[in-house]
C-alpha cells in the first residue's frame, strides 16, 4: 500500500491523518473537498506501534519538504497528530483535531452506553458479538469493518450516503495500537505529552458525538496555551459526511487552512 497520497498541486502544506487505528483511506473524501483550497497529503499509517507511527508520520511530512504543515487528525489520528506536534514542533504550523477521542478517561465513561442506546436490539446484539470476536487472538478484519459500520451509525446524527469501499481496515493494527493508546490516556501520559505542543490547536467536535466534547475541551484548555474549540450542532463523529453540519464544518475548516 502506498503510504502517502497526494491531492492537488504542490506545495503540499496540509496533511490528513486517519483514525482507527487501522482505518487507512477514510480521509479521502475530505481530501477531495479540500483540494480546491490547498495541496493535500493523505498520510496512511502502516506501523504497529505508536512510537513507529509517530516516526512514520514524521518521515511522511518531511518527504515533501521541511516547511511546517497544517496537520488535520481525525479520531485516533487526532491523538497521533498531537504526539507528532509535541515531539517535532518544527514540522507542524497548526494542529487541527477533528472528533478527537476524550483525552481524559474520567470523561469517557458513557461512550459505549450512549452508542448502544442509539442502536436497535438487532444491531446491539451484532455489536456485542463482534466486540467479543475482536477480543480473540486472531480476529478477522471483516469483523472490525462490520463493527466500525455499526459504530459509525451510532456515532452519527444524520449521515449522508457514503462509500466505505476504499477504506482498508487493519485489525492487527487496531488491536496493537489501541491498547497502547488507551494506556497512554489512562496513565495521564497523553496529556503530559500534549503540554509540549507549542503551535495553535483547533478542535472541531460534533455536539451529538458520543465521544464527549468535554473530554477534549476541558483537558486541552487546561494544558495548551493556544487552544480553540469549534462545536458543531446536529453533528456526530464524522462531520464531512453529516447532513446538517457538513457545510459549516468545511467552511470553518477551509478558513483555518489560510496561512
C-alpha positions, 0 to 999 in steps of 0.5 A: 500500500502506498503510504502517502497520497497526494491531492492537488498541486504542490506545495503540499502544506496540509496533511490528513491523518486517519483514525482507527487505528487501522482505518487507512483511506477514510480521509479521502473524501475530505481530501477531495473537498479540500483540494480546491483550497490547498495541496493535500497529503493523505498520510496512511499509517502502516506501523504497529506501534505508536512510537513507529507511527509517530516516526512514520508520520514524521518521515511522511511530512518531511518527504515533501519538504521541511516547511511546517504543515497544517496537520488535520487528525481525525479520531485516533489520528487526532491523538497521533497528530498531537504526539507528532506536534509535541515531539517535532514542533518544527514540522507542524504550523497548526494542529487541527483535531477533528472528533478527537477521542476524550483525552481524559478517561474520567470523561469517557465513561458513557461512550459505549452506553450512549452508542448502544442506546442509539442502536436497535436490539438487532444491531446491539446484539451484532455489536456485542458479538463482534466486540467479543470476536475482536477480543480473540487472538486472531480476529478477522478484519471483516469483523472490525469493518462490520463493527466500525459500520455499526459504530459509525451509525451510532456515532452519527446524527444524520449521515449522508450516503457514503462509500466505505469501499476504499477504506482498508481496515487493519485489525492487527493494527487496531488491536496493537495500537489501541491498547497502547493508546488507551494506556497512554490516556489512562496513565495521564501520559497523553496529556503530559505529552500534549503540554509540549505542543507549542503551535495553535490547536483547533478542535472541531467536535460534533455536539451529538458525538458520543465521544464527549466534547468535554473530554477534549475541551476541558483537558486541552484548555487546561494544558495548551496555551493556544487552544480553540474549540469549534462545536458543531450542532446536529453533528456526530463523529464524522462531520464531512459526511453529516447532513446538517453540519457538513457545510459549516464544518468545511467552511470553518475548516477551509478558513483555518487552512489560510496561512 
